[in-house]
Amino acid sequence: MTATKEAVALDRVRRRVTALGFLAVAMHGVFGLIGVSYVLLDQGRRSDATALTLMSGVVALIVCAATRAILGTRPFSILWSVLSLVPTVAAFIWLF
């Protein structure tokens, strides 16, 4: 394997590991917002819970775009954007 091919392969692995690490950490923000929404809903603060659930969708889209940018692809993809909104949609169905 030449040095150029090796550098390209190493860069690909570096990007994938970085993207997985970022995704694993950033997903906690999305699920944390949904969890806080659940707590607020139990306290009778429905409008606050709705706002936080909507914010989880925004955070999910930002995380999706950032992860794709780390991987070196176009940050926006309809398929991955829709997939990243699944937890938010599930939270709306579950909570409201």
N, C-alpha and C positions, 0 to 999 in steps of 0.2 A: 504494500500500500504506500503510495507516495505521500509526501508531507502535506500536499494540498488536500488530497482526499481525507487524510487523517484529521486535518484542521477543520474541514467541513463537517465530518462526522462528529468530532468533539463539540463543535458549536451547536449542532443539532441536539446532542444529548444535554448540553448545558441549558439550552432554551427549554427543553422539555422538563427537566428537573426544576428549573426556576418557575416555570408555569404551574407545575403541579404543587409546588410549595406555596406559591402565591394563592392558588385556587383553594387549597386546603385551609389556609389561614383566613382568607376573605369570605369564604362561605359561612364562617361563624357569624359574621356581621349580618348576613341575610337571615339566617335562622334565629339569631338573637333578636332582631327586630320583630320577627313573627312571634317569638316567645314573649317579648314584652307586650305585644299587642294582646296576647291571650290574657296576661295578667291584668292589663288595663280594662279589658272587656269584663273581667270578673269584678272589677271595682266600679262598673257602671259608666266608664268613660269611653263610650262607643265612638265618638268622633276622633278622639286621640288614637284609639286602636285602629280605626280606619286609616288615619294619616300614616301611622307607622307601618301598616301593612302595605300601603302604596309606596312608601319609602323603601321597603324591602325589594320591591320590583325595580325601582330606580337603581338601587345598589347592585342588584343582580345583573342589570344591563351594563353597568360600569365595570363590574368584575369580569363579565363575559368579554367586553371590548378590550380590557387591559390584558386578560389572559391571551387573547388572540394576537394582540400586539407583541407580547413577549414571545409568542411562537413565531412571529415574523409573517403572519398572514394579515389579510384585511381585517381591521378591527370590527367592522360591522358585517354580520351575516344573518339573514332572516332566520334560517334554520336554528342556529345557535342562540339567537336572541329569543326566539319562541321557547326553546328548551330551557333557557335560563329563567324564564318567567313561570315555569311549572310550579316551583315552591310557593310563589306568591298567589297564583290562581288556586292552588290547593288550600292555602291558608284562608283565602276568601270563602271558599266553599265550606271549610271546616269551621271557621269562626262566625261567619255571618250567614 
